[in-house]
Amino acid sequence: MIFITTKDHAKASKSSLPKGVYYIIDGKEVSEQVVQAIDPNHIERIDILKGEKATQKYGEKANQGVVEITLKRKINPYSQEVQERR
């Protein structure tokens, strides 16, 4: 299960991720449903961007913050295709 803690949410789990947040997996925009489907064992790193840093990097669509997820292996979340990172 993925847990994301924010100031506005005491604890957000897979079923209740913060609304309005922009999600990026391996450089590609994804929906909340894709984030919820991620196996936590596949996650290498999670970065949280907020405020000016988020909007400078991703524009106004990221004004509620950004969750950048880097996977251990390159995984296509739409087809579950797995490829080793180069």
PyMOL Python script that loads the backbone (N, CA, C, O; Angstrom):
from pymol import cmd

cmd.read_pdbstr("""\
ATOM      1  N   MET A   1       0.837  -1.169   0.000  1.00  0.00           N
ATOM      2  CA  MET A   1       0.000   0.000   0.000  1.00  0.00           C
ATOM      3  C   MET A   1       0.887   1.237   0.000  1.00  0.00           C
ATOM      4  O   MET A   1       1.912   1.268   0.681  1.00  0.00           O
ATOM      5  N   ILE A   2       0.503   2.242  -0.749  1.00  0.00           N
ATOM      6  CA  ILE A   2       1.258   3.487  -0.842  1.00  0.00           C
ATOM      7  C   ILE A   2       0.657   4.497   0.130  1.00  0.00           C
ATOM      8  O   ILE A   2      -0.553   4.721   0.115  1.00  0.00           O
ATOM      9  N   PHE A   3       1.486   5.109   0.975  1.00  0.00           N
ATOM     10  CA  PHE A   3       1.031   6.166   1.870  1.00  0.00           C
ATOM     11  C   PHE A   3       1.737   7.465   1.513  1.00  0.00           C
ATOM     12  O   PHE A   3       2.960   7.494   1.374  1.00  0.00           O
ATOM     13  N   ILE A   4       0.976   8.529   1.367  1.00  0.00           N
ATOM     14  CA  ILE A   4       1.528   9.856   1.103  1.00  0.00           C
ATOM     15  C   ILE A   4       1.007  10.773   2.200  1.00  0.00           C
ATOM     16  O   ILE A   4      -0.203  10.893   2.391  1.00  0.00           O
ATOM     17  N   THR A   5       1.921  11.423   2.925  1.00  0.00           N
ATOM     18  CA  THR A   5       1.516  12.314   3.997  1.00  0.00           C
ATOM     19  C   THR A   5       1.724  13.752   3.538  1.00  0.00           C
ATOM     20  O   THR A   5       2.786  14.103   3.025  1.00  0.00           O
ATOM     21  N   THR A   6       0.709  14.573   3.724  1.00  0.00           N
ATOM     22  CA  THR A   6       0.796  15.991   3.368  1.00  0.00           C
ATOM     23  C   THR A   6       0.325  16.816   4.546  1.00  0.00           C
ATOM     24  O   THR A   6      -0.253  16.272   5.488  1.00  0.00           O
ATOM     25  N   LYS A   7       0.559  18.118   4.514  1.00  0.00           N
ATOM     26  CA  LYS A   7       0.070  19.000   5.570  1.00  0.00           C
ATOM     27  C   LYS A   7      -1.449  18.946   5.676  1.00  0.00           C
ATOM     28  O   LYS A   7      -2.002  18.935   6.776  1.00  0.00           O
ATOM     29  N   ASP A   8      -2.119  18.912   4.527  1.00  0.00           N
ATOM     30  CA  ASP A   8      -3.573  18.973   4.500  1.00  0.00           C
ATOM     31  C   ASP A   8      -4.230  17.624   4.757  1.00  0.00           C
ATOM     32  O   ASP A   8      -5.424  17.572   5.054  1.00  0.00           O
ATOM     33  N   HIS A   9      -3.490  16.551   4.652  1.00  0.00           N
ATOM     34  CA  HIS A   9      -4.033  15.211   4.831  1.00  0.00           C
ATOM     35  C   HIS A   9      -3.152  14.487   5.837  1.00  0.00           C
ATOM     36  O   HIS A   9      -1.967  14.270   5.582  1.00  0.00           O
ATOM     37  N   ALA A  10      -3.717  14.113   6.971  1.00  0.00           N
ATOM     38  CA  ALA A  10      -2.935  13.440   8.000  1.00  0.00           C
ATOM     39  C   ALA A  10      -2.256  12.201   7.436  1.00  0.00           C
ATOM     40  O   ALA A  10      -1.064  11.987   7.655  1.00  0.00           O
ATOM     41  N   LYS A  11      -3.010  11.391   6.716  1.00  0.00           N
ATOM     42  CA  LYS A  11      -2.428  10.216   6.065  1.00  0.00           C
ATOM     43  C   LYS A  11      -3.308   9.886   4.874  1.00  0.00           C
ATOM     44  O   LYS A  11      -4.508   9.655   5.023  1.00  0.00           O
ATOM     45  N   ALA A  12      -2.719   9.863   3.710  1.00  0.00           N
ATOM     46  CA  ALA A  12      -3.467   9.523   2.501  1.00  0.00           C
ATOM     47  C   ALA A  12      -2.960   8.169   2.028  1.00  0.00           C
ATOM     48  O   ALA A  12      -1.754   7.983   1.868  1.00  0.00           O
ATOM     49  N   SER A  13      -3.851   7.238   1.808  1.00  0.00           N
ATOM     50  CA  SER A  13      -3.445   5.917   1.344  1.00  0.00           C
ATOM     51  C   SER A  13      -3.810   5.772  -0.122  1.00  0.00           C
ATOM     52  O   SER A  13      -4.280   6.723  -0.748  1.00  0.00           O
ATOM     53  N   LYS A  14      -3.594   4.583  -0.670  1.00  0.00           N
ATOM     54  CA  LYS A  14      -3.917   4.328  -2.074  1.00  0.00           C
ATOM     55  C   LYS A  14      -5.345   4.720  -2.407  1.00  0.00           C
ATOM     56  O   LYS A  14      -5.613   5.207  -3.505  1.00  0.00           O
ATOM     57  N   SER A  15      -6.257   4.517  -1.484  1.00  0.00           N
ATOM     58  CA  SER A  15      -7.664   4.770  -1.776  1.00  0.00           C
ATOM     59  C   SER A  15      -8.058   6.230  -1.575  1.00  0.00           C
ATOM     60  O   SER A  15      -9.172   6.619  -1.923  1.00  0.00           O
ATOM     61  N   SER A  16      -7.162   7.041  -1.020  1.00  0.00           N
ATOM     62  CA  SER A  16      -7.531   8.436  -0.780  1.00  0.00           C
ATOM     63  C   SER A  16      -6.340   9.369  -0.973  1.00  0.00           C
ATOM     64  O   SER A  16      -5.965  10.108  -0.064  1.00  0.00           O
ATOM     65  N   LEU A  17      -5.755   9.327  -2.158  1.00  0.00           N
ATOM     66  CA  LEU A  17      -4.637  10.209  -2.459  1.00  0.00           C
ATOM     67  C   LEU A  17      -5.121  11.646  -2.535  1.00  0.00           C
ATOM     68  O   LEU A  17      -6.285  11.878  -2.864  1.00  0.00           O
ATOM     69  N   PRO A  18      -4.260  12.628  -2.239  1.00  0.00           N
ATOM     70  CA  PRO A  18      -4.669  14.031  -2.271  1.00  0.00           C
ATOM     71  C   PRO A  18      -5.228  14.434  -3.634  1.00  0.00           C
ATOM     72  O   PRO A  18      -4.668  14.073  -4.669  1.00  0.00           O
ATOM     73  N   LYS A  19      -6.328  15.179  -3.633  1.00  0.00           N
ATOM     74  CA  LYS A  19      -6.978  15.600  -4.882  1.00  0.00           C
ATOM     75  C   LYS A  19      -6.246  16.793  -5.493  1.00  0.00           C
ATOM     76  O   LYS A  19      -5.707  17.635  -4.775  1.00  0.00           O
ATOM     77  N   GLY A  20      -6.233  16.857  -6.806  1.00  0.00           N
ATOM     78  CA  GLY A  20      -5.635  17.979  -7.508  1.00  0.00           C
ATOM     79  C   GLY A  20      -4.133  17.881  -7.681  1.00  0.00           C
ATOM     80  O   GLY A  20      -3.518  18.766  -8.276  1.00  0.00           O
ATOM     81  N   VAL A  21      -3.541  16.828  -7.174  1.00  0.00           N
ATOM     82  CA  VAL A  21      -2.096  16.644  -7.288  1.00  0.00           C
ATOM     83  C   VAL A  21      -1.789  16.058  -8.670  1.00  0.00           C
ATOM     84  O   VAL A  21      -2.542  15.235  -9.191  1.00  0.00           O
ATOM     85  N   TYR A  22      -0.686  16.493  -9.242  1.00  0.00           N
ATOM     86  CA  TYR A  22      -0.236  16.058 -10.557  1.00  0.00           C
ATOM     87  C   TYR A  22       0.721  14.895 -10.350  1.00  0.00           C
ATOM     88  O   TYR A  22       1.699  15.030  -9.614  1.00  0.00           O
ATOM     89  N   TYR A  23       0.462  13.762 -10.980  1.00  0.00           N
ATOM     90  CA  TYR A  23       1.273  12.557 -10.793  1.00  0.00           C
ATOM     91  C   TYR A  23       2.136  12.278 -12.026  1.00  0.00           C
ATOM     92  O   TYR A  23       1.652  12.311 -13.157  1.00  0.00           O
ATOM     93  N   ILE A  24       3.417  12.003 -11.786  1.00  0.00           N
ATOM     94  CA  ILE A  24       4.373  11.709 -12.849  1.00  0.00           C
ATOM     95  C   ILE A  24       5.074  10.402 -12.489  1.00  0.00           C
ATOM     96  O   ILE A  24       5.614  10.257 -11.392  1.00  0.00           O
ATOM     97  N   ILE A  25       5.059   9.444 -13.436  1.00  0.00           N
ATOM     98  CA  ILE A  25       5.816   8.211 -13.247  1.00  0.00           C
ATOM     99  C   ILE A  25       6.831   8.129 -14.380  1.00  0.00           C
ATOM    100  O   ILE A  25       6.473   8.129 -15.558  1.00  0.00           O
ATOM    101  N   ASP A  26       8.100   8.058 -14.003  1.00  0.00           N
ATOM    102  CA  ASP A  26       9.192   7.967 -14.980  1.00  0.00           C
ATOM    103  C   ASP A  26       9.052   9.023 -16.075  1.00  0.00           C
ATOM    104  O   ASP A  26       9.273   8.731 -17.250  1.00  0.00           O
ATOM    105  N   GLY A  27       8.689  10.243 -15.697  1.00  0.00           N
ATOM    106  CA  GLY A  27       8.628  11.359 -16.633  1.00  0.00           C
ATOM    107  C   GLY A  27       7.331  11.496 -17.401  1.00  0.00           C
ATOM    108  O   GLY A  27       7.207  12.402 -18.225  1.00  0.00           O
ATOM    109  N   LYS A  28       6.352  10.623 -17.159  1.00  0.00           N
ATOM    110  CA  LYS A  28       5.088  10.691 -17.895  1.00  0.00           C
ATOM    111  C   LYS A  28       3.932  10.963 -16.943  1.00  0.00           C
ATOM    112  O   LYS A  28       3.855  10.390 -15.856  1.00  0.00           O
ATOM    113  N   GLU A  29       3.036  11.845 -17.368  1.00  0.00           N
ATOM    114  CA  GLU A  29       1.853  12.152 -16.578  1.00  0.00           C
ATOM    115  C   GLU A  29       0.946  10.924 -16.514  1.00  0.00           C
ATOM    116  O   GLU A  29       0.702  10.273 -17.530  1.00  0.00           O
ATOM    117  N   VAL A  30       0.452  10.615 -15.325  1.00  0.00           N
ATOM    118  CA  VAL A  30      -0.451   9.481 -15.146  1.00  0.00           C
ATOM    119  C   VAL A  30      -1.612   9.898 -14.252  1.00  0.00           C
ATOM    120  O   VAL A  30      -1.558  10.925 -13.575  1.00  0.00           O
ATOM    121  N   SER A  31      -2.652   9.091 -14.263  1.00  0.00           N
ATOM    122  CA  SER A  31      -3.826   9.363 -13.438  1.00  0.00           C
ATOM    123  C   SER A  31      -3.641   8.788 -12.035  1.00  0.00           C
ATOM    124  O   SER A  31      -2.732   7.998 -11.783  1.00  0.00           O
ATOM    125  N   GLU A  32      -4.509   9.195 -11.150  1.00  0.00           N
ATOM    126  CA  GLU A  32      -4.496   8.676  -9.785  1.00  0.00           C
ATOM    127  C   GLU A  32      -4.703   7.158  -9.782  1.00  0.00           C
ATOM    128  O   GLU A  32      -4.125   6.450  -8.958  1.00  0.00           O
ATOM    129  N   GLN A  33      -5.528   6.666 -10.704  1.00  0.00           N
ATOM    130  CA  GLN A  33      -5.796   5.232 -10.772  1.00  0.00           C
ATOM    131  C   GLN A  33      -4.516   4.449 -11.083  1.00  0.00           C
ATOM    132  O   GLN A  33      -4.306   3.362 -10.545  1.00  0.00           O
ATOM    133  N   VAL A  34      -3.669   4.997 -11.947  1.00  0.00           N
ATOM    134  CA  VAL A  34      -2.400   4.338 -12.267  1.00  0.00           C
ATOM    135  C   VAL A  34      -1.507   4.320 -11.039  1.00  0.00           C
ATOM    136  O   VAL A  34      -0.860   3.311 -10.759  1.00  0.00           O
ATOM    137  N   VAL A  35      -1.464   5.429 -10.298  1.00  0.00           N
ATOM    138  CA  VAL A  35      -0.656   5.491  -9.080  1.00  0.00           C
ATOM    139  C   VAL A  35      -1.155   4.446  -8.075  1.00  0.00           C
ATOM    140  O   VAL A  35      -0.354   3.774  -7.424  1.00  0.00           O
ATOM    141  N   GLN A  36      -2.450   4.316  -7.956  1.00  0.00           N
ATOM    142  CA  GLN A  36      -3.016   3.352  -7.021  1.00  0.00           C
ATOM    143  C   GLN A  36      -2.673   1.917  -7.391  1.00  0.00           C
ATOM    144  O   GLN A  36      -2.637   1.050  -6.518  1.00  0.00           O
ATOM    145  N   ALA A  37      -2.421   1.652  -8.665  1.00  0.00           N
ATOM    146  CA  ALA A  37      -2.148   0.295  -9.129  1.00  0.00           C
ATOM    147  C   ALA A  37      -0.672  -0.099  -9.002  1.00  0.00           C
ATOM    148  O   ALA A  37      -0.324  -1.253  -9.248  1.00  0.00           O
ATOM    149  N   ILE A  38       0.185   0.829  -8.628  1.00  0.00           N
ATOM    150  CA  ILE A  38       1.618   0.552  -8.542  1.00  0.00           C
ATOM    151  C   ILE A  38       1.912  -0.389  -7.376  1.00  0.00           C
ATOM    152  O   ILE A  38       1.400  -0.215  -6.270  1.00  0.00           O
ATOM    153  N   ASP A  39       2.725  -1.363  -7.642  1.00  0.00           N
ATOM    154  CA  ASP A  39       3.233  -2.228  -6.572  1.00  0.00           C
ATOM    155  C   ASP A  39       4.335  -1.438  -5.861  1.00  0.00           C
ATOM    156  O   ASP A  39       5.318  -1.058  -6.498  1.00  0.00           O
ATOM    157  N   PRO A  40       4.196  -1.187  -4.571  1.00  0.00           N
ATOM    158  CA  PRO A  40       5.214  -0.412  -3.845  1.00  0.00           C
ATOM    159  C   PRO A  40       6.623  -0.986  -3.963  1.00  0.00           C
ATOM    160  O   PRO A  40       7.603  -0.254  -3.826  1.00  0.00           O
ATOM    161  N   ASN A  41       6.730  -2.282  -4.214  1.00  0.00           N
ATOM    162  CA  ASN A  41       8.048  -2.896  -4.374  1.00  0.00           C
ATOM    163  C   ASN A  41       8.743  -2.452  -5.654  1.00  0.00           C
ATOM    164  O   ASN A  41       9.952  -2.639  -5.791  1.00  0.00           O
ATOM    165  N   HIS A  42       8.008  -1.870  -6.592  1.00  0.00           N
ATOM    166  CA  HIS A  42       8.592  -1.393  -7.851  1.00  0.00           C
ATOM    167  C   HIS A  42       9.102   0.039  -7.746  1.00  0.00           C
ATOM    168  O   HIS A  42       9.750   0.528  -8.671  1.00  0.00           O
ATOM    169  N   ILE A  43       8.825   0.715  -6.646  1.00  0.00           N
ATOM    170  CA  ILE A  43       9.200   2.124  -6.497  1.00  0.00           C
ATOM    171  C   ILE A  43      10.638   2.250  -6.012  1.00  0.00           C
ATOM    172  O   ILE A  43      11.032   1.680  -4.995  1.00  0.00           O
ATOM    173  N   GLU A  44      11.409   3.024  -6.785  1.00  0.00           N
ATOM    174  CA  GLU A  44      12.789   3.315  -6.393  1.00  0.00           C
ATOM    175  C   GLU A  44      12.840   4.602  -5.568  1.00  0.00           C
ATOM    176  O   GLU A  44      13.587   4.704  -4.595  1.00  0.00           O
ATOM    177  N   ARG A  45      12.026   5.584  -5.981  1.00  0.00           N
ATOM    178  CA  ARG A  45      12.114   6.909  -5.359  1.00  0.00           C
ATOM    179  C   ARG A  45      10.812   7.676  -5.568  1.00  0.00           C
ATOM    180  O   ARG A  45      10.155   7.532  -6.599  1.00  0.00           O
ATOM    181  N   ILE A  46      10.445   8.492  -4.582  1.00  0.00           N
ATOM    182  CA  ILE A  46       9.300   9.398  -4.699  1.00  0.00           C
ATOM    183  C   ILE A  46       9.775  10.788  -4.315  1.00  0.00           C
ATOM    184  O   ILE A  46      10.358  10.980  -3.248  1.00  0.00           O
ATOM    185  N   ASP A  47       9.523  11.757  -5.187  1.00  0.00           N
ATOM    186  CA  ASP A  47       9.851  13.151  -4.909  1.00  0.00           C
ATOM    187  C   ASP A  47       8.560  13.957  -4.894  1.00  0.00           C
ATOM    188  O   ASP A  47       7.680  13.749  -5.729  1.00  0.00           O
ATOM    189  N   ILE A  48       8.451  14.866  -3.955  1.00  0.00           N
ATOM    190  CA  ILE A  48       7.290  15.742  -3.846  1.00  0.00           C
ATOM    191  C   ILE A  48       7.738  17.162  -4.192  1.00  0.00           C
ATOM    192  O   ILE A  48       8.660  17.696  -3.576  1.00  0.00           O
ATOM    193  N   LEU A  49       7.086  17.761  -5.170  1.00  0.00           N
ATOM    194  CA  LEU A  49       7.345  19.159  -5.532  1.00  0.00           C
ATOM    195  C   LEU A  49       6.115  19.965  -5.159  1.00  0.00           C
ATOM    196  O   LEU A  49       4.988  19.515  -5.365  1.00  0.00           O
ATOM    197  N   LYS A  50       6.322  21.142  -4.617  1.00  0.00           N
ATOM    198  CA  LYS A  50       5.183  21.978  -4.285  1.00  0.00           C
ATOM    199  C   LYS A  50       5.524  23.432  -4.553  1.00  0.00           C
ATOM    200  O   LYS A  50       6.686  23.801  -4.721  1.00  0.00           O
ATOM    201  N   GLY A  51       4.491  24.238  -4.588  1.00  0.00           N
ATOM    202  CA  GLY A  51       4.672  25.669  -4.771  1.00  0.00           C
ATOM    203  C   GLY A  51       5.327  26.036  -6.083  1.00  0.00           C
ATOM    204  O   GLY A  51       5.014  25.487  -7.140  1.00  0.00           O
ATOM    205  N   GLU A  52       6.251  26.986  -5.985  1.00  0.00           N
ATOM    206  CA  GLU A  52       6.915  27.526  -7.163  1.00  0.00           C
ATOM    207  C   GLU A  52       7.708  26.473  -7.941  1.00  0.00           C
ATOM    208  O   GLU A  52       7.734  26.501  -9.171  1.00  0.00           O
ATOM    209  N   LYS A  53       8.347  25.556  -7.235  1.00  0.00           N
ATOM    210  CA  LYS A  53       9.130  24.512  -7.923  1.00  0.00           C
ATOM    211  C   LYS A  53       8.236  23.663  -8.820  1.00  0.00           C
ATOM    212  O   LYS A  53       8.607  23.334  -9.947  1.00  0.00           O
ATOM    213  N   ALA A  54       7.064  23.315  -8.315  1.00  0.00           N
ATOM    214  CA  ALA A  54       6.140  22.484  -9.099  1.00  0.00           C
ATOM    215  C   ALA A  54       5.636  23.230 -10.331  1.00  0.00           C
ATOM    216  O   ALA A  54       5.625  22.673 -11.428  1.00  0.00           O
ATOM    217  N   THR A  55       5.220  24.482 -10.159  1.00  0.00           N
ATOM    218  CA  THR A  55       4.674  25.227 -11.299  1.00  0.00           C
ATOM    219  C   THR A  55       5.757  25.625 -12.289  1.00  0.00           C
ATOM    220  O   THR A  55       5.477  25.719 -13.484  1.00  0.00           O
ATOM    221  N   GLN A  56       6.982  25.860 -11.837  1.00  0.00           N
ATOM    222  CA  GLN A  56       8.069  26.167 -12.768  1.00  0.00           C
ATOM    223  C   GLN A  56       8.375  24.972 -13.659  1.00  0.00           C
ATOM    224  O   GLN A  56       8.648  25.132 -14.849  1.00  0.00           O
ATOM    225  N   LYS A  57       8.330  23.782 -13.087  1.00  0.00           N
ATOM    226  CA  LYS A  57       8.685  22.584 -13.843  1.00  0.00           C
ATOM    227  C   LYS A  57       7.536  22.079 -14.719  1.00  0.00           C
ATOM    228  O   LYS A  57       7.766  21.625 -15.840  1.00  0.00           O
ATOM    229  N   TYR A  58       6.288  22.157 -14.209  1.00  0.00           N
ATOM    230  CA  TYR A  58       5.158  21.551 -14.915  1.00  0.00           C
ATOM    231  C   TYR A  58       4.039  22.517 -15.293  1.00  0.00           C
ATOM    232  O   TYR A  58       3.060  22.105 -15.916  1.00  0.00           O
ATOM    233  N   GLY A  59       4.163  23.777 -14.934  1.00  0.00           N
ATOM    234  CA  GLY A  59       3.130  24.755 -15.288  1.00  0.00           C
ATOM    235  C   GLY A  59       1.977  24.785 -14.294  1.00  0.00           C
ATOM    236  O   GLY A  59       2.023  24.151 -13.240  1.00  0.00           O
ATOM    237  N   GLU A  60       0.950  25.535 -14.656  1.00  0.00           N
ATOM    238  CA  GLU A  60      -0.189  25.759 -13.757  1.00  0.00           C
ATOM    239  C   GLU A  60      -0.936  24.482 -13.381  1.00  0.00           C
ATOM    240  O   GLU A  60      -1.557  24.430 -12.319  1.00  0.00           O
ATOM    241  N   LYS A  61      -0.890  23.455 -14.221  1.00  0.00           N
ATOM    242  CA  LYS A  61      -1.592  22.212 -13.890  1.00  0.00           C
ATOM    243  C   LYS A  61      -1.019  21.567 -12.628  1.00  0.00           C
ATOM    244  O   LYS A  61      -1.644  20.683 -12.042  1.00  0.00           O
ATOM    245  N   ALA A  62       0.156  22.003 -12.216  1.00  0.00           N
ATOM    246  CA  ALA A  62       0.811  21.444 -11.031  1.00  0.00           C
ATOM    247  C   ALA A  62       0.699  22.363  -9.824  1.00  0.00           C
ATOM    248  O   ALA A  62       1.469  22.224  -8.873  1.00  0.00           O
ATOM    249  N   ASN A  63      -0.244  23.297  -9.845  1.00  0.00           N
ATOM    250  CA  ASN A  63      -0.323  24.271  -8.756  1.00  0.00           C
ATOM    251  C   ASN A  63      -0.736  23.658  -7.415  1.00  0.00           C
ATOM    252  O   ASN A  63      -0.578  24.302  -6.378  1.00  0.00           O
ATOM    253  N   GLN A  64      -1.258  22.435  -7.414  1.00  0.00           N
ATOM    254  CA  GLN A  64      -1.591  21.748  -6.163  1.00  0.00           C
ATOM    255  C   GLN A  64      -0.463  20.813  -5.711  1.00  0.00           C
ATOM    256  O   GLN A  64      -0.584  20.127  -4.695  1.00  0.00           O
ATOM    257  N   GLY A  65       0.617  20.795  -6.466  1.00  0.00           N
ATOM    258  CA  GLY A  65       1.750  19.949  -6.117  1.00  0.00           C
ATOM    259  C   GLY A  65       1.944  18.815  -7.102  1.00  0.00           C
ATOM    260  O   GLY A  65       1.058  18.506  -7.899  1.00  0.00           O
ATOM    261  N   VAL A  66       3.113  18.199  -7.037  1.00  0.00           N
ATOM    262  CA  VAL A  66       3.484  17.116  -7.949  1.00  0.00           C
ATOM    263  C   VAL A  66       4.083  15.969  -7.141  1.00  0.00           C
ATOM    264  O   VAL A  66       4.887  16.184  -6.234  1.00  0.00           O
ATOM    265  N   VAL A  67       3.685  14.764  -7.480  1.00  0.00           N
ATOM    266  CA  VAL A  67       4.304  13.563  -6.940  1.00  0.00           C
ATOM    267  C   VAL A  67       5.030  12.903  -8.105  1.00  0.00           C
ATOM    268  O   VAL A  67       4.403  12.396  -9.034  1.00  0.00           O
ATOM    269  N   GLU A  68       6.369  12.916  -8.044  1.00  0.00           N
ATOM    270  CA  GLU A  68       7.192  12.282  -9.075  1.00  0.00           C
ATOM    271  C   GLU A  68       7.635  10.921  -8.551  1.00  0.00           C
ATOM    272  O   GLU A  68       8.270  10.820  -7.501  1.00  0.00           O
ATOM    273  N   ILE A  69       7.290   9.882  -9.298  1.00  0.00           N
ATOM    274  CA  ILE A  69       7.637   8.520  -8.893  1.00  0.00           C
ATOM    275  C   ILE A  69       8.613   7.952  -9.914  1.00  0.00           C
ATOM    276  O   ILE A  69       8.364   7.989 -11.119  1.00  0.00           O
ATOM    277  N   THR A  70       9.723   7.428  -9.416  1.00  0.00           N
ATOM    278  CA  THR A  70      10.696   6.753 -10.264  1.00  0.00           C
ATOM    279  C   THR A  70      10.638   5.275  -9.912  1.00  0.00           C
ATOM    280  O   THR A  70      10.789   4.897  -8.750  1.00  0.00           O
ATOM    281  N   LEU A  71      10.418   4.446 -10.917  1.00  0.00           N
ATOM    282  CA  LEU A  71      10.331   3.009 -10.699  1.00  0.00           C
ATOM    283  C   LEU A  71      11.690   2.349 -10.828  1.00  0.00           C
ATOM    284  O   LEU A  71      12.565   2.848 -11.535  1.00  0.00           O
ATOM    285  N   LYS A  72      11.865   1.237 -10.152  1.00  0.00           N
ATOM    286  CA  LYS A  72      13.120   0.488 -10.219  1.00  0.00           C
ATOM    287  C   LYS A  72      13.369  -0.038 -11.617  1.00  0.00           C
ATOM    288  O   LYS A  72      14.505  -0.057 -12.092  1.00  0.00           O
ATOM    289  N   ARG A  73      12.301  -0.466 -12.277  1.00  0.00           N
ATOM    290  CA  ARG A  73      12.372  -0.945 -13.646  1.00  0.00           C
ATOM    291  C   ARG A  73      11.373  -0.150 -14.456  1.00  0.00           C
ATOM    292  O   ARG A  73      10.381   0.350 -13.925  1.00  0.00           O
ATOM    293  N   LYS A  74      11.634  -0.039 -15.719  1.00  0.00           N
ATOM    294  CA  LYS A  74      10.713   0.688 -16.582  1.00  0.00           C
ATOM    295  C   LYS A  74       9.465  -0.175 -16.779  1.00  0.00           C
ATOM    296  O   LYS A  74       9.537  -1.250 -17.373  1.00  0.00           O
ATOM    297  N   ILE A  75       8.324   0.298 -16.279  1.00  0.00           N
ATOM    298  CA  ILE A  75       7.080  -0.457 -16.353  1.00  0.00           C
ATOM    299  C   ILE A  75       6.039   0.395 -17.061  1.00  0.00           C
ATOM    300  O   ILE A  75       5.822   1.550 -16.695  1.00  0.00           O
ATOM    301  N   ASN A  76       5.403  -0.166 -18.061  1.00  0.00           N
ATOM    302  CA  ASN A  76       4.289   0.514 -18.704  1.00  0.00           C
ATOM    303  C   ASN A  76       3.057   0.201 -17.872  1.00  0.00           C
ATOM    304  O   ASN A  76       2.546  -0.917 -17.939  1.00  0.00           O
ATOM    305  N   PRO A  77       2.555   1.173 -17.072  1.00  0.00           N
ATOM    306  CA  PRO A  77       1.452   0.886 -16.160  1.00  0.00           C
ATOM    307  C   PRO A  77       0.157   0.548 -16.875  1.00  0.00           C
ATOM    308  O   PRO A  77      -0.763   0.011 -16.258  1.00  0.00           O
ATOM    309  N   TYR A  78       0.065   0.850 -18.153  1.00  0.00           N
ATOM    310  CA  TYR A  78      -1.170   0.573 -18.887  1.00  0.00           C
ATOM    311  C   TYR A  78      -1.208  -0.851 -19.410  1.00  0.00           C
ATOM    312  O   TYR A  78      -2.291  -1.410 -19.588  1.00  0.00           O
ATOM    313  N   SER A  79      -0.047  -1.455 -19.661  1.00  0.00           N
ATOM    314  CA  SER A  79      -0.029  -2.821 -20.190  1.00  0.00           C
ATOM    315  C   SER A  79       0.704  -3.783 -19.261  1.00  0.00           C
ATOM    316  O   SER A  79       0.772  -4.982 -19.531  1.00  0.00           O
ATOM    317  N   GLN A  80       1.260  -3.250 -18.151  1.00  0.00           N
ATOM    318  CA  GLN A  80       2.062  -4.034 -17.210  1.00  0.00           C
ATOM    319  C   GLN A  80       3.314  -4.604 -17.861  1.00  0.00           C
ATOM    320  O   GLN A  80       3.914  -5.546 -17.342  1.00  0.00           O
ATOM    321  N   GLU A  81       3.713  -4.033 -19.002  1.00  0.00           N
ATOM    322  CA  GLU A  81       4.935  -4.448 -19.681  1.00  0.00           C
ATOM    323  C   GLU A  81       6.135  -3.976 -18.869  1.00  0.00           C
ATOM    324  O   GLU A  81       6.188  -2.821 -18.447  1.00  0.00           O
ATOM    325  N   VAL A  82       7.073  -4.845 -18.656  1.00  0.00           N
ATOM    326  CA  VAL A  82       8.259  -4.514 -17.846  1.00  0.00           C
ATOM    327  C   VAL A  82       9.496  -4.606 -18.731  1.00  0.00           C
ATOM    328  O   VAL A  82       9.682  -5.574 -19.468  1.00  0.00           O
ATOM    329  N   GLN A  83      10.337  -3.582 -18.642  1.00  0.00           N
ATOM    330  CA  GLN A  83      11.605  -3.582 -19.359  1.00  0.00           C
ATOM    331  C   GLN A  83      12.683  -3.162 -18.376  1.00  0.00           C
ATOM    332  O   GLN A  83      12.446  -2.298 -17.532  1.00  0.00           O
ATOM    333  N   GLU A  84      13.843  -3.750 -18.470  1.00  0.00           N
ATOM    334  CA  GLU A  84      14.942  -3.373 -17.598  1.00  0.00           C
ATOM    335  C   GLU A  84      15.429  -1.965 -17.973  1.00  0.00           C
ATOM    336  O   GLU A  84      15.465  -1.604 -19.150  1.00  0.00           O
ATOM    337  N   ARG A  85      15.801  -1.180 -16.955  1.00  0.00           N
ATOM    338  CA  ARG A  85      16.364   0.151 -17.196  1.00  0.00           C
ATOM    339  C   ARG A  85      17.749   0.003 -17.796  1.00  0.00           C
ATOM    340  O   ARG A  85      18.477  -0.946 -17.505  1.00  0.00           O
ATOM    341  N   ARG A  86      18.098   0.971 -18.645  1.00  0.00           N
ATOM    342  CA  ARG A  86      19.436   0.975 -19.266  1.00  0.00           C
ATOM    343  C   ARG A  86      20.338   1.923 -18.551  1.00  0.00           C
ATOM    344  O   ARG A  86      21.503   2.066 -18.924  1.00  0.00           O
TER     345      ARG A  86
END
""", "prot")
cmd.dss("prot")
cmd.show_as("cartoon", "prot")
cmd.util.cbc("prot")
cmd.orient("prot")
